[in-house]
């Protein structure tokens, strides 16, 4: 059992949970909780290691990877998690890099979204609605952020994700119609041509679309609302649009 917070793997797990720079440099992410770790294991992901506190977690609750399991003390788990009530298990995995489709037909682009809870919810929704790829444009929260991972509920292991610049995004989406979600848009969400290949840009409701997003968009799509309503939460708007697109498919 590891009991020291000075252990190198303990320090790595802590850094992966808290530092985007460490995640990018190492090509690793840290998952906390039985459900997230089992989602990763069920997808075939191979862990670097999984720390668990036997006072909280029965290792039989985890779906395989016995060679990767390492017992740690409650103090170590608390140090890694940094939360008041840690879940008792933290797994370190390679950052998922699922293959991209050669000819994408359903792409969601996140433009400057910084709220990790919102972004996690949007990834979970995108996976449920049949989106093929989600692209993180510059200015977005890191895709390996622990709150993004928790909110996405395993979507990282079912849906290709990429952190790209706008030139890369434009090249990848060149054969799709690029829609920008905009409350002042000219095309109602239920009048857009969701049957043809499309890309959908979702930006921050507080800051609006970036200049790059506006330049890339071919059409602006809106969701009609009762008078007096200012805007929808970005995750809610994404859900409405993505499931309308799924219905039309």
C-alpha positions in Angstrom: 0.0 0.0 0.0 1.3 3.5 -0.9 0.9 5.8 2.0 3.2 8.7 1.0 2.0 11.7 -0.9 5.6 12.2 -2.1 5.3 9.1 -4.3 6.0 10.0 -8.0 2.9 8.3 -9.3 0.8 10.0 -6.6 2.2 13.4 -7.6 1.5 12.6 -11.3 -2.1 11.7 -10.6 -2.6 14.9 -8.6 -1.1 17.0 -11.4 -3.2 15.3 -14.0 -6.4 16.2 -12.1 -5.4 19.9 -11.7 -3.0 21.0 -14.5 -3.9 21.1 -18.2 -0.2 21.6 -19.0 0.7 18.3 -17.4 -2.1 16.5 -19.2 -1.0 17.8 -22.5 2.7 17.1 -21.9 2.1 13.5 -20.6 -0.7 12.6 -22.9 -2.6 11.3 -19.9 -5.8 12.0 -18.0 -6.9 11.1 -14.5 -10.4 9.7 -13.9 -12.0 9.7 -10.5 -14.8 7.4 -9.5 -15.9 3.8 -10.2 -18.3 4.7 -13.0 -15.9 6.8 -15.1 -13.1 4.3 -14.7 -15.4 1.4 -15.7 -16.5 3.4 -18.8 -12.9 3.7 -19.8 -12.2 0.0 -19.1 -15.3 -1.2 -20.9 -14.2 0.8 -24.0 -10.9 -1.1 -24.0 -8.7 1.6 -22.6 -5.6 0.3 -20.9 -4.8 2.2 -17.6 -1.3 3.2 -16.6 -2.4 2.5 -13.0 -5.5 2.7 -10.8 -5.2 3.8 -7.2 -7.9 2.7 -4.8 -8.5 2.9 -1.1 -9.7 -0.6 0.2 -11.6 1.1 3.0 -13.9 2.7 0.4 -13.7 0.5 -2.8 -14.0 -3.2 -3.4 -11.6 -3.9 -6.3 -14.2 -6.3 -7.7 -16.4 -3.3 -8.5 -13.9 -2.4 -11.2 -14.2 -4.1 -14.6 -10.9 -5.8 -15.0 -7.3 -4.5 -15.1 -6.2 -6.3 -11.9 -2.5 -5.8 -12.7 -3.0 -2.0 -12.7 -4.6 -1.8 -9.3 -2.6 -0.3 -6.5 -3.8 0.1 -2.9 -3.3 3.6 -1.4 -4.2 5.1 2.0 -7.2 7.3 2.5 -4.8 10.2 3.0 -3.3 9.7 -0.4 -6.7 9.5 -2.1 -7.7 12.7 -0.3 -4.5 14.4 -1.5 -5.0 13.4 -5.1 -8.6 14.3 -5.3 -8.5 17.6 -3.5 -12.2 17.3 -2.7 -14.0 17.1 0.6 -15.5 13.7 -0.1 -13.2 11.8 -2.5 -14.7 8.7 -4.2 -11.9 6.4 -3.2 -10.5 5.5 -6.6 -8.5 7.4 -9.3 -7.3 5.9 -12.5 -4.6 7.3 -14.9 -5.3 6.5 -18.6 -3.8 7.7 -22.0 -5.8 10.6 -23.3 -8.4 9.0 -25.7 -7.7 9.6 -29.4 -10.5 7.9 -31.2 -10.2 7.8 -35.0 -11.9 10.6 -37.1 -14.3 9.8 -39.9 -12.8 10.4 -43.3 -15.9 12.3 -44.5 -17.6 13.9 -41.5 -21.3 14.4 -41.6 -22.2 15.5 -38.0 -19.7 17.8 -36.2 -20.0 20.0 -33.2 -17.6 22.8 -32.7 -17.2 24.5 -29.3 -16.2 28.1 -29.5 -14.7 29.7 -26.4 -16.7 27.7 -23.9 -15.0 27.8 -20.5 -17.6 26.4 -18.1 -16.5 22.7 -17.5 -19.9 21.6 -16.3 -21.6 22.9 -19.4 -19.0 21.4 -21.7 -19.2 18.0 -20.0 -23.0 18.1 -20.4 -22.6 19.0 -24.1 -20.3 16.1 -24.8 -22.7 13.7 -23.1 -25.5 15.1 -25.2 -23.5 15.0 -28.4 -22.7 11.3 -27.9 -26.4 10.6 -27.2 -27.5 12.5 -30.3 -25.1 10.7 -32.8 -22.6 13.5 -33.3 -19.5 12.0 -35.0 -16.8 14.5 -33.7 -16.5 17.3 -31.3 -13.9 20.0 -31.9 -12.6 22.3 -29.2 -11.6 25.6 -30.7 -9.1 28.0 -29.1 -10.3 29.5 -25.8 -12.2 26.4 -24.6 -11.8 24.7 -21.3 -9.3 21.8 -21.5 -11.1 18.6 -22.6 -9.3 16.6 -19.9 -10.5 18.9 -17.1 -11.9 16.7 -14.2 -15.3 18.5 -14.2 -15.6 18.0 -18.0 -14.8 14.4 -17.6 -17.4 13.9 -14.9 -20.1 15.8 -16.8 -19.4 13.9 -20.0 -20.1 10.6 -18.3 -17.7 8.5 -20.4 -18.3 10.4 -23.7 -14.5 10.8 -24.1 -14.3 7.1 -24.8 -17.2 6.9 -27.3 -16.7 10.1 -29.2 -13.7 11.5 -31.1 -12.5 14.8 -29.6 -9.9 17.2 -30.9 -8.4 20.4 -29.5 -7.6 22.3 -32.8 -7.0 25.8 -34.2 -9.4 27.4 -36.6 -7.4 26.5 -39.7 -7.6 22.8 -38.8 -11.3 23.1 -38.0 -12.0 24.9 -41.3 -10.1 22.2 -43.3 -11.9 19.3 -41.5 -15.4 20.9 -42.0 -14.9 22.1 -45.6 -17.4 19.6 -47.0 -20.1 20.4 -44.5 -22.5 23.3 -44.1 -21.3 25.2 -41.1 -24.1 26.5 -38.9 -23.6 29.0 -36.1 -26.1 28.9 -33.2 -27.2 32.6 -32.9 -30.3 33.9 -31.3 -30.4 36.6 -34.1 -29.9 34.0 -36.9 -31.9 33.8 -40.1 -32.7 30.1 -40.1 -35.0 28.5 -37.5 -33.6 25.3 -36.0 -36.4 23.2 -37.4 -36.0 24.7 -40.9 -32.3 24.0 -41.3 -31.2 21.2 -43.7 -29.9 18.7 -41.2 -30.0 15.9 -43.7 -26.9 17.1 -45.5 -23.5 17.0 -43.8 -23.3 19.7 -41.2 -21.1 21.3 -38.6 -22.6 23.2 -35.7 -20.8 25.9 -33.8 -21.9 26.5 -30.2 -20.4 29.6 -28.5 -20.7 31.2 -25.1 -24.1 32.8 -24.4 -22.2 35.5 -22.4 -19.5 36.4 -24.9 -21.1 35.4 -28.2 -19.3 34.0 -31.2 -15.6 34.6 -31.9 -14.7 36.4 -35.1 -13.2 33.2 -36.4 -16.5 31.4 -35.8 -18.5 34.1 -37.6 -16.1 34.0 -40.6 -16.4 30.2 -40.9 -20.2 30.0 -40.5 -22.3 29.7 -43.7 -25.6 30.2 -41.9 -26.9 31.2 -38.5 -29.5 29.0 -36.9 -31.8 30.1 -34.0 -34.3 28.6 -31.6 -37.5 30.7 -31.4 -38.3 31.8 -27.9 -41.1 33.7 -26.1 -40.6 37.4 -25.9 -38.6 38.5 -22.9 -36.4 35.4 -22.8 -32.8 36.6 -23.4 -31.0 33.4 -24.3 -30.7 29.7 -23.5 -27.9 28.1 -21.6 -25.3 26.8 -24.2 -25.7 23.2 -23.1 -29.5 23.4 -23.4 -29.4 25.1 -26.8 -27.0 22.4 -28.0 -29.3 19.7 -26.8 -32.3 21.2 -28.7 -30.3 21.7 -31.9 -28.6 18.3 -31.9 -31.7 16.3 -31.3 -33.6 18.2 -33.9 -30.8 17.3 -36.3 -31.0 13.6 -35.1 -34.8 13.6 -35.7 -34.3 14.8 -39.3 -31.6 12.2 -40.0 
